Amino acid sequence: MNHPPVAIVGGGVAGITAAFHLSQWGIPTVLFERSNQLGGRIRSSFDDEFGTELDLGVHIIAGAYTEFLRLLRAFGTDGDLHWVRPLHLPFKAVDTPTYHLHFRRLPGILGPLTGLLTYRALSFSERLHLAIQLLRLASKQHVPAISTETWLSRIGATPMQASRFWDPLILATLNSLPNQIGLSSLHQIVKRGLSRSGGFALGIPLKPWQSIVGDAAQNYLKRHGVDIRLNSKAKQIIIEGGQARGLLVNGEQVPASAVVLAVSPWDWKSILTPEQLELLLDRAWLSPPSSAVHSVHSLFETEEPPTTAAMFGLWGTVNQWVFAQRLESHRPLWRISTVMSASDGLLTQPENQIISMTIRELHALWPDFRCEPSKVRCVRIRHATCPFDTDFEKRRPSQKTRITGLFLAGDATATGLPATLESAARSGLLAAQILREEHRRRSDA
C-alpha cells in the first residue's frame, strides 16, 4: 500500500536538514517553501544596483557547527568557506591601536589559552582571570539558571573584559546582549568551542549564501527524490482523528503521512489554529521574543580600503564587526560589510540614517580613509533570532508534539543549543529521527 509522502513546511536550514535525512533513509518527502528559493534566513537575493547577490544577513560559521557542516559537505559546498583557523581577529575602537586576539596552533585548549593570555587589549591580570573563568565555564556539566549578565557580575568581570571580550563573543554567536540570554546559551558556545579541535575557528563565505546553501540544497534534494515546491504557502495543517493527515497549500488539500513544521516561531500562528497552538505550545510562545540584526553593504572603488581583514571587531561603536572582500573587477573594488547585532533600537530608524552613521564610524575608526562608497545598501532583519532567557529556555518545545504525525523543527525548538544555524540543523535531524522511528512502528504494526 502506497502512503502519502512526508510534508515539510519551510525551506530554511531546519527544513532542508529534515528533507536531507529523510531522503537518505528512503522516505518519500515533499518540501513546501513559500518564497521562490530555499535557504530561509540564510538566503541571498540579487541587488540590481550592486549588480550581484547580497546576503540577507552576514552569517559566520563556527568550527563546532558539526551538523550544519555535514550538510555543506554533502552538497559539495564546504570548500566555499574561508576558514580563519586558528582564530585570529583584530579589534579596535576609535582612537585606539589595533589589538589582536590570536589563538595559537597548539594542541587542545593550549591554543585558545595562549591566545587569551597574549590578548593585549586587556591587562595581564584581566587576561589571566578571563582564561580561568572561560575554562571553568567550559568544564561545567550544568550551569545555574541565571542570566549571563548576572554570571558576569558574580565572577567579577571588569568593564574592559566585558566590552573587549564577553560582549563581542555574545553578540557574534548569540545575537544578544548579556541581560537577554540565560547562562546556558553562553555555556554551550564556550563548551563546544573549547571541546572540539578548531571549534573556535570561523568560516566566512566566499560566495553568496544562496549558492552555498539554498541552491545547492535544491539541486541535491531533487537528485535524491525530494519533491520541492516553491512559491507554495501552507495555510493550515489538516488534522483528522487526532493525527496530521495533510496540508492546505495555495488553497489545495495535499495529503501527507506526516508533517514537519519547520518555520520560525513568528510564523507558527499563521499555520496552526488557536486550538492547536494551545495544545502544542506554552502560552509564552504566542508572542516570542526576537532580536534584530542590521547590516550595511558598501562598495568602495579604492586600492586602500579601511581594512583588508576578512573579519574585524569594533568596540564602542554601533557597528560591531567589519567584513572586507575584494571583488573581481577591472578596477579596484572592495565590498565592506558592517554588522549591528541585537539592534532592536535601530528598528524605527530610517535606513539612510543607519547608512550615514555607518560611514561616519568607518571614517572615525580609520581617519586616513576618506573614501565615500559608490553604492550602499542597508539590510534589516527584524526577527533574526530568538534570545532564550532562563524562562524561555525551559519552555522550548520538543520536536515531537501531542498530535500524532506532527513534528516541529527550527532553532527555537529544544535542541540543547542556543538559536544558531547549528541548532536549526540539529532540530531538523532530531525531527527526522523521531519521525523515522514512528514510521517504522507503524510499518511493523
C-alpha positions as CSV (number, residue, x, y, z in Angstrom):
1,M,0.0,0.0,0.0
2,N,1.4,3.4,-1.0
3,H,1.3,6.0,1.7
4,P,1.4,9.8,1.0
5,P,4.8,11.5,1.4
6,V,6.0,13.3,4.4
7,A,5.3,17.0,4.1
8,I,7.9,19.6,5.3
9,V,6.7,23.2,5.6
10,G,9.7,25.6,5.4
11,G,12.8,25.5,3.2
12,G,15.2,27.0,5.7
13,V,18.1,25.2,7.3
14,A,15.8,23.1,9.6
15,G,13.5,22.0,6.7
16,I,16.5,21.3,4.4
17,T,18.1,19.2,7.1
18,A,15.0,17.2,7.7
19,A,14.5,16.6,4.0
20,F,18.2,15.6,3.6
21,H,18.0,12.9,6.2
22,L,14.6,11.6,5.2
23,S,15.8,11.3,1.6
24,Q,18.9,9.4,2.9
25,W,16.5,6.9,4.6
26,G,14.3,6.4,1.5
27,I,11.2,8.1,3.0
28,P,9.2,9.9,0.3
29,T,9.2,13.6,1.1
30,V,7.8,16.8,-0.3
31,L,9.1,20.2,0.8
32,F,6.9,23.3,0.6
33,E,8.6,26.8,0.6
34,R,6.5,30.0,0.4
35,S,9.3,32.0,-1.4
36,N,10.9,31.3,-4.7
37,Q,14.1,29.9,-3.3
38,L,15.3,27.7,-0.4
39,G,17.6,29.0,2.3
40,G,15.3,30.8,4.8
41,R,17.2,33.4,6.8
42,I,20.5,32.4,5.2
43,R,19.4,33.2,1.7
44,S,20.6,35.9,-0.8
45,S,18.8,38.0,-3.4
46,F,20.1,39.8,-6.5
47,D,20.5,43.5,-6.0
48,D,20.1,45.5,-9.2
49,E,22.2,48.4,-8.0
50,F,25.1,46.3,-6.8
51,G,24.8,44.0,-9.8
52,T,25.3,41.0,-7.6
53,E,23.6,38.9,-4.9
54,L,23.6,40.3,-1.4
55,D,23.1,38.0,1.6
56,L,20.0,38.6,3.8
57,G,22.4,38.8,6.8
58,V,26.1,38.3,7.4
59,H,26.4,34.7,8.7
60,I,29.7,33.3,10.1
61,I,30.1,29.6,10.7
62,A,31.9,28.2,13.8
63,G,34.1,25.1,13.5
64,A,31.9,23.4,16.1
65,Y,28.8,23.5,13.7
66,T,29.1,19.8,13.0
67,E,25.5,19.2,11.7
68,F,25.5,22.3,9.5
69,L,28.9,21.5,8.0
70,R,27.7,17.9,7.4
71,L,25.1,19.4,5.0
72,L,27.7,21.5,3.2
73,R,29.9,18.5,2.7
74,A,27.0,16.5,1.3
75,F,26.1,19.4,-1.0
76,G,29.8,19.8,-2.1
77,T,29.9,23.5,-1.0
78,D,32.1,23.1,2.1
79,G,35.0,24.4,0.1
80,D,33.2,27.7,-0.4
81,L,34.2,28.9,3.1
82,H,37.3,30.7,4.0
83,W,38.4,29.4,7.4
84,V,40.1,31.7,9.9
85,R,42.0,28.8,11.6
86,P,43.4,29.2,14.1
87,L,41.2,32.1,15.3
88,H,42.8,35.4,14.6
89,L,40.7,38.6,15.0
90,P,41.8,42.2,15.0
91,F,39.9,44.7,17.2
92,K,39.9,48.4,17.7
93,A,37.9,51.4,18.8
94,V,38.1,55.0,17.8
95,D,41.4,56.5,18.8
96,T,43.0,53.1,19.9
97,P,45.6,51.0,18.1
98,T,44.6,47.6,16.7
99,Y,44.8,44.7,19.1
100,H,44.8,41.0,18.1
101,L,43.1,38.0,19.6
102,H,45.2,35.2,18.1
103,F,44.6,31.6,19.2
104,R,47.8,29.7,18.5
105,R,48.1,26.4,16.5
106,L,48.7,24.3,19.6
107,P,47.1,21.0,20.8
108,G,43.7,21.1,22.6
109,I,42.9,24.1,24.8
110,L,46.5,25.3,24.7
111,G,45.8,27.3,21.5
112,P,42.9,29.3,23.0
113,L,44.6,29.6,26.4
114,T,47.8,31.1,24.8
115,G,45.7,33.4,22.7
116,L,43.8,34.8,25.7
117,L,47.0,35.3,27.7
118,T,48.6,37.3,24.9
119,Y,45.5,39.4,24.2
120,R,47.0,42.8,25.0
121,A,43.7,44.7,24.8
122,L,43.4,43.7,28.5
123,S,45.8,43.9,31.4
124,F,47.7,40.7,32.3
125,S,45.6,40.2,35.4
126,E,42.4,40.6,33.4
127,R,43.7,38.1,30.8
128,L,44.6,35.6,33.5
129,H,41.2,36.0,35.2
130,L,39.4,35.7,31.8
131,A,41.2,32.5,30.9
132,I,40.4,30.9,34.3
133,Q,36.7,31.8,34.1
134,L,36.5,30.6,30.5
135,L,38.0,27.2,31.4
136,R,35.8,26.9,34.5
137,L,32.7,27.6,32.4
138,A,33.6,25.1,29.8
139,S,34.3,22.4,32.4
140,K,30.9,22.6,34.0
141,Q,28.3,19.9,33.2
142,H,25.4,22.2,34.3
143,V,25.1,25.9,35.0
144,P,22.7,27.8,37.2
145,A,19.5,29.2,35.8
146,I,20.7,32.8,35.8
147,S,21.3,35.4,33.1
148,T,24.7,35.8,31.5
149,E,24.7,39.4,32.9
150,T,24.3,38.1,36.5
151,W,27.0,35.5,35.9
152,L,29.5,38.1,34.7
153,S,28.8,40.2,37.8
154,R,29.3,37.1,40.1
155,I,32.7,36.3,38.6
156,G,33.8,39.9,38.9
157,A,34.2,40.6,35.2
158,T,35.7,44.1,34.6
159,P,34.2,46.6,32.2
160,M,37.2,46.1,29.9
161,Q,36.7,42.3,29.9
162,A,33.0,42.8,29.2
163,S,33.5,45.3,26.3
164,R,36.6,43.8,24.8
165,F,35.8,40.0,25.1
166,W,32.5,38.9,26.5
167,D,30.2,41.3,24.7
168,P,31.8,40.7,21.2
169,L,31.6,36.9,21.8
170,I,28.0,37.0,22.9
171,L,26.9,39.4,20.1
172,A,28.7,37.4,17.4
173,T,27.5,34.0,18.4
174,L,24.1,34.7,20.0
175,N,22.9,38.0,18.6
176,S,22.0,39.0,22.1
177,L,23.1,41.2,25.0
178,P,24.2,39.6,28.3
179,N,20.9,40.6,30.0
180,Q,18.8,39.0,27.3
181,I,20.1,35.4,27.5
182,G,20.5,32.7,30.1
183,L,23.9,31.5,31.0
184,S,23.1,28.1,29.5
185,S,23.4,29.6,26.0
186,L,26.8,31.0,26.6
187,H,27.8,27.8,28.3
188,Q,27.1,25.8,25.2
189,I,29.0,28.1,22.9
190,V,32.1,28.1,25.2
191,K,31.9,24.3,25.9
192,R,31.6,23.3,22.3
193,G,34.2,25.8,21.2
194,L,36.8,24.5,23.6
195,S,35.9,20.8,23.5
196,R,36.5,20.4,19.7
197,S,39.7,20.9,17.7
198,G,39.1,24.0,15.8
199,G,35.8,24.7,17.5
200,F,36.5,28.4,17.7
201,A,37.6,28.6,14.0
202,L,35.4,30.8,11.9
203,G,34.1,30.0,8.4
204,I,33.5,33.1,6.2
205,P,31.6,32.6,2.9
206,L,33.5,33.2,-0.3
207,K,30.2,33.2,-2.3
208,P,26.7,34.3,-1.6
209,W,25.0,32.1,0.9
210,Q,22.3,31.3,-1.6
211,S,24.7,29.3,-3.8
212,I,26.3,27.6,-0.7
213,V,23.1,26.5,1.0
214,G,19.8,27.2,-0.8
215,D,20.7,26.5,-4.5
216,A,23.0,23.6,-3.5
217,A,20.3,22.1,-1.3
218,Q,17.7,22.3,-4.0
219,N,20.0,20.5,-6.5
220,Y,21.0,17.8,-4.0
221,L,17.5,17.1,-2.7
222,K,15.9,17.0,-6.2
223,R,18.6,14.4,-7.3
224,H,17.7,12.3,-4.2
225,G,14.0,12.3,-4.9
226,V,12.6,15.1,-2.8
227,D,9.7,16.9,-4.4
228,I,10.4,20.6,-3.9
229,R,7.5,23.0,-4.4
230,L,8.5,26.7,-4.3
231,N,6.0,29.6,-4.0
232,S,3.8,27.3,-2.0
233,K,2.4,28.8,1.1
234,A,0.9,26.4,3.7
235,K,-2.1,27.9,5.4
236,Q,-3.3,25.0,7.6
237,I,-2.4,21.6,8.9
238,I,-5.2,19.1,8.3
239,I,-5.9,17.0,11.5
240,E,-8.2,14.0,11.3
241,G,-8.8,11.7,14.2
242,G,-6.0,13.3,16.3
243,Q,-3.4,12.8,13.5
244,A,-1.8,15.1,11.0
245,R,-3.1,14.0,7.6
246,G,-2.0,16.8,5.3
247,L,-1.8,20.4,4.5
248,L,-3.8,23.2,2.9
249,V,-1.4,24.7,0.4
250,N,-2.3,27.5,-2.0
251,G,-5.9,26.6,-1.4
252,E,-5.4,22.9,-2.3
253,Q,-5.6,20.0,0.1
254,V,-2.4,18.0,0.0
255,P,-2.4,14.5,1.7
256,A,0.6,13.6,3.9
257,S,1.7,10.7,6.1
258,A,3.3,13.1,8.5
259,V,4.0,16.9,8.7
260,V,7.2,18.6,9.8
261,L,6.6,22.3,10.6
262,A,10.0,23.9,10.1
263,V,9.2,27.6,10.1
264,S,10.2,30.3,12.6
265,P,8.2,30.7,15.8
266,W,6.8,34.0,14.5
267,D,5.1,32.1,11.7
268,W,3.5,29.4,13.9
269,K,0.4,31.4,14.4
270,S,-0.1,31.8,10.7
271,I,-0.3,28.0,10.2
272,L,-1.6,26.5,13.4
273,T,-5.1,27.1,14.7
274,P,-5.6,28.7,18.1
275,E,-6.6,25.3,19.4
276,Q,-3.5,23.6,18.0
277,L,-1.3,26.4,19.4
278,E,-2.8,25.9,22.9
279,L,-2.3,22.2,22.7
280,L,1.3,22.2,21.4
281,L,2.9,25.3,22.8
282,D,3.4,27.1,26.1
283,R,1.4,30.4,26.0
284,A,4.6,32.4,26.1
285,W,5.3,31.3,22.5
286,L,2.2,33.2,21.3
287,S,4.4,36.3,21.4
288,P,8.0,35.0,21.3
289,P,10.9,37.5,21.9
290,S,13.1,38.4,19.0
291,S,16.5,40.1,18.4
292,A,17.2,42.2,15.2
293,V,20.2,42.4,13.0
294,H,21.2,45.3,10.7
295,S,23.9,45.2,8.2
296,V,25.3,47.8,5.7
297,H,27.0,46.7,2.5
298,S,29.1,49.4,0.8
299,L,31.2,49.3,-2.4
300,F,34.4,51.4,-2.4
301,E,36.5,52.0,-5.5
302,T,39.9,52.2,-3.9
303,E,43.2,50.4,-3.6
304,E,43.3,51.2,0.1
305,P,40.1,50.1,2.0
306,P,39.8,50.8,5.7
307,T,40.9,47.1,6.3
308,T,41.7,44.1,4.3
309,A,41.0,41.7,7.2
310,A,38.2,39.2,6.5
311,M,36.7,40.0,9.8
312,F,37.5,42.9,12.1
313,G,35.9,43.6,15.6
314,L,34.9,47.0,16.8
315,W,34.4,48.4,20.3
316,G,32.4,51.5,21.4
317,T,30.6,52.0,18.1
318,V,27.1,51.0,16.9
319,N,28.7,48.8,14.3
320,Q,30.3,45.8,15.9
321,W,32.0,43.9,13.0
322,V,33.5,44.8,9.6
323,F,34.0,42.3,6.8
324,A,36.1,43.1,3.8
325,Q,36.1,41.4,0.5
326,R,37.9,42.3,-2.7
327,L,35.6,41.8,-5.7
328,E,36.7,40.6,-9.1
329,S,36.6,43.7,-11.3
330,H,38.7,45.5,-13.9
331,R,39.1,48.3,-11.3
332,P,40.0,48.2,-7.6
333,L,36.7,47.4,-5.9
334,W,36.0,46.4,-2.3
335,R,32.8,45.4,-0.6
336,I,32.8,46.5,3.1
337,S,30.0,45.0,5.1
338,T,29.3,46.0,8.7
339,V,27.0,44.3,11.2
340,M,25.0,45.5,14.1
341,S,23.7,42.6,16.2
342,A,20.9,42.7,18.9
343,S,20.0,46.1,17.3
344,D,16.3,46.4,18.1
345,G,16.9,50.0,19.0
346,L,17.5,50.7,15.3
347,L,14.2,49.2,14.0
348,T,12.5,52.6,14.0
349,Q,15.5,54.4,12.5
350,P,15.3,55.1,8.7
351,E,17.8,53.1,6.7
352,N,19.5,56.2,5.2
353,Q,20.3,57.3,8.8
354,I,21.9,53.9,9.6
355,I,23.9,54.2,6.4
356,S,25.2,57.7,7.2
357,M,26.1,56.7,10.8
358,T,28.0,53.6,9.4
359,I,30.1,55.7,7.0
360,R,30.9,58.2,9.7
361,E,32.0,55.4,12.1
362,L,34.3,53.9,9.4
363,H,35.9,57.4,8.8
364,A,36.3,57.9,12.6
365,L,37.8,54.4,13.1
366,W,40.3,54.8,10.2
367,P,40.9,58.6,9.9
368,D,43.2,58.2,6.8
369,F,40.3,56.5,5.0
370,R,38.1,59.3,3.5
371,C,36.7,57.4,0.5
372,E,32.9,57.6,0.0
373,P,31.0,54.5,-1.2
374,S,29.9,54.3,-4.8
375,K,27.0,52.1,-3.8
376,V,25.5,51.2,-0.4
377,R,22.6,49.1,0.9
378,C,21.2,48.6,4.4
379,V,19.6,45.2,5.2
380,R,17.3,45.0,8.2
381,I,16.2,41.7,9.8
382,R,13.6,42.3,12.4
383,H,13.2,38.7,13.6
384,A,16.8,37.4,13.2
385,T,16.9,35.1,16.2
386,C,15.0,34.3,19.4
387,P,17.0,35.1,22.5
388,F,16.5,32.5,25.3
389,D,16.5,33.9,28.8
390,T,16.3,31.4,31.7
391,D,12.5,31.3,31.5
392,F,12.2,30.8,27.7
393,E,14.9,28.1,27.7
394,K,12.7,25.9,29.8
395,R,9.7,26.5,27.5
396,R,11.3,25.4,24.2
397,P,9.0,22.9,22.5
398,S,10.1,19.4,21.6
399,Q,10.3,18.2,18.0
400,K,7.7,15.6,18.9
401,T,4.2,17.1,19.5
402,R,1.0,15.9,21.1
403,I,-0.5,15.4,17.7
404,T,0.4,12.1,16.1
405,G,2.3,12.7,12.9
406,L,3.1,16.4,13.5
407,F,6.7,17.4,14.3
408,L,8.4,20.8,14.9
409,A,11.8,21.8,13.6
410,G,13.7,25.1,13.9
411,D,16.3,26.7,16.1
412,A,13.7,27.7,18.7
413,T,12.8,24.1,19.4
414,A,14.6,22.1,22.2
415,T,18.0,21.2,20.8
416,G,20.2,21.9,23.8
417,L,21.8,24.7,21.8
418,P,21.1,28.4,21.5
419,A,19.3,29.7,18.4
420,T,22.0,29.3,15.8
421,L,22.3,27.7,12.4
422,E,23.7,24.6,14.1
423,S,20.6,24.5,16.3
424,A,18.4,24.7,13.2
425,A,20.3,21.9,11.5
426,R,20.2,19.7,14.7
427,S,16.4,20.3,15.0
428,G,15.9,19.0,11.5
429,L,17.9,15.9,12.3
430,L,16.0,15.3,15.6
431,A,12.6,15.7,13.9
432,A,13.6,13.4,11.1
433,Q,14.9,10.7,13.5
434,I,11.7,10.8,15.7
435,L,9.6,10.7,12.5
436,R,11.5,7.7,11.2
437,E,11.0,5.8,14.4
438,E,7.3,6.4,14.3
439,H,7.3,5.5,10.6
440,R,8.9,2.1,11.5
441,R,6.5,1.4,14.3
442,R,3.5,2.0,12.0
443,S,5.1,-0.2,9.3
444,D,5.7,-3.0,11.8
445,A,2.2,-2.8,13.0
